[in-house]
Amino acid sequence: MLTRNSNFMLAKTKNINLDFKLLFVPSWVMDYVIVHELAHSKVSNHSNAFWQLVASAMPKYKDAKKWLRKHEGIISAQICAGKNFLDDKAAANFIKSINNENI
């Protein structure tokens, strides 16, 4: 799954691990995931303080969360179906369409 368990910060090392599927999301959505993980360096849980910190760095973070929920299954299905995103013109068009979509 793109949004849970595949992106995380290791508490001791402060390393952030990101799912490769983020390569197929709009840059503003990737920004949200990175801000989210960086916020965990200050607040380890998803408390109000955590979300206030995320909002202070990215006021429209809820739009990115909504985008991820709507598209994560589609992106995963395309990858699981064996789509070659570097060579498949249909997959390239798919990525282009989701990157240009308005919420």
ZIFEN-V273524 format. One record per backbone hydrogen bond with DSSP energy under -0.5 kcal/mol. NH is the residue of the N-H (numbers start at 1). CO is the residue of the C=O. If there is no record, write none. Layout:
nh:NH co:CO
nh:NH co:CO
This chain:
nh:8 co:6
nh:8 co:17
nh:10 co:15
nh:11 co:9
nh:14 co:10
nh:17 co:8
nh:17 co:15
nh:22 co:19
nh:23 co:20
nh:24 co:21
nh:25 co:22
nh:29 co:26
nh:30 co:26
nh:31 co:27
nh:32 co:28
nh:33 co:29
nh:34 co:30
nh:35 co:31
nh:36 co:32
nh:37 co:33
nh:38 co:34
nh:39 co:35
nh:40 co:36
nh:41 co:38
nh:42 co:39
nh:43 co:39
nh:51 co:47
nh:52 co:48
nh:53 co:49
nh:54 co:50
nh:55 co:51
nh:56 co:52
nh:57 co:53
nh:57 co:54
nh:58 co:54
nh:61 co:58
nh:63 co:60
nh:64 co:60
nh:65 co:61
nh:66 co:62
nh:67 co:63
nh:68 co:64
nh:69 co:65
nh:70 co:66
nh:71 co:67
nh:72 co:68
nh:75 co:71
nh:76 co:72
nh:77 co:73
nh:78 co:74
nh:79 co:75
nh:80 co:76
nh:81 co:77
nh:82 co:79
nh:83 co:78
nh:85 co:83
nh:87 co:84
nh:88 co:84
nh:89 co:87
nh:92 co:88
nh:93 co:89
nh:94 co:90
nh:95 co:91
nh:96 co:92
nh:97 co:93
nh:98 co:94
nh:99 co:95
nh:100 co:96
nh:101 co:97
